[in-house]
Amino acid sequence: MRVFVTGATGFIGSAVVPELIRAGHRVVGLARSDDGVAALEAAGAETHCGSLDDPEGLARAAAQADGVIHLATKHSGTDAHAAGAADLRAIEAMGAALAGSGRPFVVTSGTLIAAAGRLVTEEDGPAPGTHRTASEEAAVALAADGVRSSLVRLAPSVHGRGDQGFVPRLIAIAREKGVAACVGDGANCWPGLHRYDAARLFRLALERAPAGSRLHGTDEEGVPLRAIAEVIGRHLDVPVTGIPPERAHEHFGFLGRWVAVDNPTSSALTRKLLGWEPREPGLLADLDEGHCFQV
């Protein structure tokens, strides 16, 4: 299968590309720079030069592919809702190019946009008003337009060597503040997933996921934030403490709103549907290996 992959040079995409190639697929990766082109060529992939700001170019690349995996998102310098709008435009453009073909289109979302405070399953829709709500709804709706669309919601911590996401930021804050912190008693949970397990999930979704399906990329249903703080505290040799909710933003900055979220998430239906089982180290075990603490 000739697969167009956006976000192909990112932390997750750079694991997805070799996973697809090993399975016999031909990969065309979206590249924004000469470095991106070089990285994709070194991995054995072809390149399509462009960005999320060029929906027409994305549509052309999708039209020439047998399937699409959409991993890219806008980060620095962009507020969440502007990033969500760019993502929606990209999904609509590529979806229109695939309409009526029955070809697979795998779109990325996150478990944090689902309802908080209870166990979330694949049967749950997105909470209203998040920056990814419209993108999720558009991706699932493409099934009615003859696209084998599926949605992969990833855990807030997709971890592994090279991770630059939420947990490394918590480590940096602990170094700066001299304490490893959680909000309140830290009983709220985040699910996690190793990047190599995420890569296999995206491949299986491309190959097997039914049209309109929501899939969950989680290993553990939830890791208490207190447990994450305790591992950080042990590795940095700093005390572990609970921050009152009203001081979360002051201590954690932009992460303050997320560190307090309770997001237990099940992937039981995904495992049953695709025969997918995570096999890499879980979040705490991976964190305890120490690579995230290397400066």
RONU-162005 format. One record per residue (C-alpha): residue in three letters; z negated, y negated, x. Coordinates in steps of 0.02 Angstrom, whole numbers, plus 50000, padded with zeros to 5 digits. Each point is the difference from the previous one (the first is absolute). Layout:
N
ALAZYX;...
//
This chain:
295
MET500005000050000;ARG500424982550065;VAL498394990249972;PHE499814981250007;VAL498224995450052;THR499294982349989;GLY498484996850108;ALA500675013450117;THR499244992250157;GLY498274997049927;PHE498415010250024;ILE500415012149859;GLY501894998750012;SER499995004950183;ALA499205016549946;VAL501145002249848;VAL501624998350101;PRO499685014950118;GLU499305010149855;LEU501644997849907;ILE501065003650154;ARG499045016050039;ALA500355005749821;GLY501874997850028;HIS500264983249916;ARG501064985950072;VAL499024983750005;VAL500614982049988;GLY498554988250033;LEU499844981749955;ALA499794989650158;ARG499624981450014;SER500094998250190;ASP500775007050159;ASP498355008750035;GLY500095008349830;VAL501785005850033;ALA499485007350168;ALA498505009049925;LEU501055007949863;GLU501375005350120;ALA498705007750115;ALA499345009949850;GLY501745006549961;ALA500334989049849;GLU501404988049955;THR499644982049956;HIS500374987649862;CYS499594982250058;GLY499184989449867;SER498374995949911;LEU499154999749831;ASP500684982349981;ASP501765007249984;PRO500015010149838;GLU501905000849999;GLY500005008150172;LEU498655012249945;ALA501065004649849;ARG501515003550109;ALA498985011350114;ALA499255009149850;ALA501725002649922;GLN500595008750159;ALA498495011650008;ASP499575016549916;GLY498224994149977;VAL498854985350040;ILE498204998750060;HIS499314982349980;LEU498534996850116;ALA500264981950052;THR498894985849942;LYS499764982050052;HIS498384995850090;SER499664985350114;GLY500224982749930;THR500265006349823;ASP498745000249858;ALA499815016249905;HIS500944994649844;ALA501464992950099;ALA500075016650093;GLY499965009049833;ALA501454989549935;ALA501055004150155;ASP499585018349979;LEU500534999649817;ARG501674991950043;ALA500335013450131;ILE499565014249879;GLU501104992849863;ALA501474997850119;MET499915017450074;GLY499625007849831;ALA501554992049925;ALA501055007050143;LEU499335017549963;ALA500124999049810;GLY500815014949915;SER500115010050160;GLY498475011349985;ARG499624996050182;PRO498184998850058;PHE499144983350025;VAL498225000850068;VAL499014983749985;THR498354995950084;SER498464993149914;GLY498125001150027;THR498505007949916;LEU499064983550007;ILE501064992749859;ALA499385013349877;ALA498454997949892;ALA498424998850105;GLY498325008449981;ARG500545017249940;LEU501045014550063;VAL501834994949992;THR501335013249968;GLU501905000150005;GLU500014998049811;ASP499254982550014;GLY501164985049995;PRO499694984750108;ALA498684987449953;PRO500834984749921;GLY500324984550102;THR499985007150177;HIS501334995150125;ARG500765017549987;THR499885002849812;ALA501784994449962;SER500705010150147;GLU499135015949941;GLU500634997849823;ALA501774996350059;ALA500035015350114;VAL499415011949863;ALA501194992249873;LEU501505004150111;ALA499845018149941;ALA500764994549835;ASP501494992950096;GLY500475016450080;VAL499034997850163;ARG498815013550061;SER498694986950037;SER498235004050055;LEU498524989550053;VAL498845004150145;ARG498324991149991;LEU499225000050172;ALA498154999550042;PRO499344983350064;SER499735008150169;VAL501545009050065;HIS499335004050172;GLY500485007750166;ARG500404993850176;GLY500754982649993;ASP499164995349835;GLN499864981149979;GLY499395000149820;PHE498364997749909;VAL498855011050106;PRO500534992650169;ARG499684982949923;LEU498255005749950;ILE499745005450181;ALA500564982950063;ILE498824991349880;ALA498555011250057;ARG500364995450181;GLU500064981549957;LYS498444999949890;GLY498965012550097;VAL499685010749845;ALA500985013649908;ALA499904994949818;CYS500375005849825;VAL499714991049835;GLY498345003849917;ASP499515018150028;GLY501795005050046;ALA500065013849870;ASN501724994349943;CYS501415011250061;TRP501734998750075;PRO501185014850013;GLY500915002850165;LEU501555008850064;HIS500695003950172;ARG501714992450035;TYR500775017150038;ASP499415006749832;ALA500744984449921;ALA501665003450086;ARG500075017749930;LEU499594993549826;PHE501454987650005;ARG501195013750055;LEU499445011649862;ALA500134986049872;LEU501794996850057;GLU500445018349987;ARG499045005649846;ALA499124986649897;PRO500544999449817;ALA500704983849932;GLY498674987549949;SER498565008750089;ARG498494991350074;LEU499315008450157;HIS498384996950094;GLY499904999950189;THR498155003750025;ASP499055013050101;GLU498194997749949;GLU499704993149826;GLY498904986950078;VAL499034996050159;PRO498464988949974;LEU500194983450090;ARG498245002650068;ALA500615015750090;ILE501444990250077;ALA498794986450057;GLU498855013250076;VAL501395007350108;ILE500504982450055;GLY498194995750039;ARG499785015850104;HIS501574997250103;LEU499654981550030;ASP498125002450018;VAL499634986749871;PRO498845000849849;VAL500645004449826;THR499584988349858;GLY500414996249819;ILE500694982749958;PRO499564992549830;PRO501554999149889;GLU499934981149993;ARG500174999450191;ALA501425012650013;HIS501374987050021;GLU498994990450129;HIS499745015750104;PHE501645009449978;GLY501234986049965;PHE501515005549898;LEU499345017950004;GLY498474994949901;ARG500795003649831;TRP500605017250055;VAL498465006150094;ALA499014999449838;VAL501295009649896;ASP499575017549939;ASN501645009850002;PRO499705018949985;THR501715007849977;SER500605017749964;SER501605007650069;ALA499785016649910;LEU501564998049891;THR501054994850150;ARG499465015450098;LYS500405011449855;LEU501684991849963;LEU500684999650178;GLY499015013750087;TRP499354986650119;GLU498345002350092;PRO499314987750128;ARG499665008950164;GLU499624986150125;PRO498234993450038;GLY499154990449861;LEU499534981750016;LEU498265002250075;ALA500565013950119;ASP501484989650058;LEU498904984750022;ASP498765010350100;GLU501385004850123;GLY499804982450068;HIS501814994150016;CYS499704985849876;PHE498664992950114;GLN501114998150152;VAL500284981650037;
//
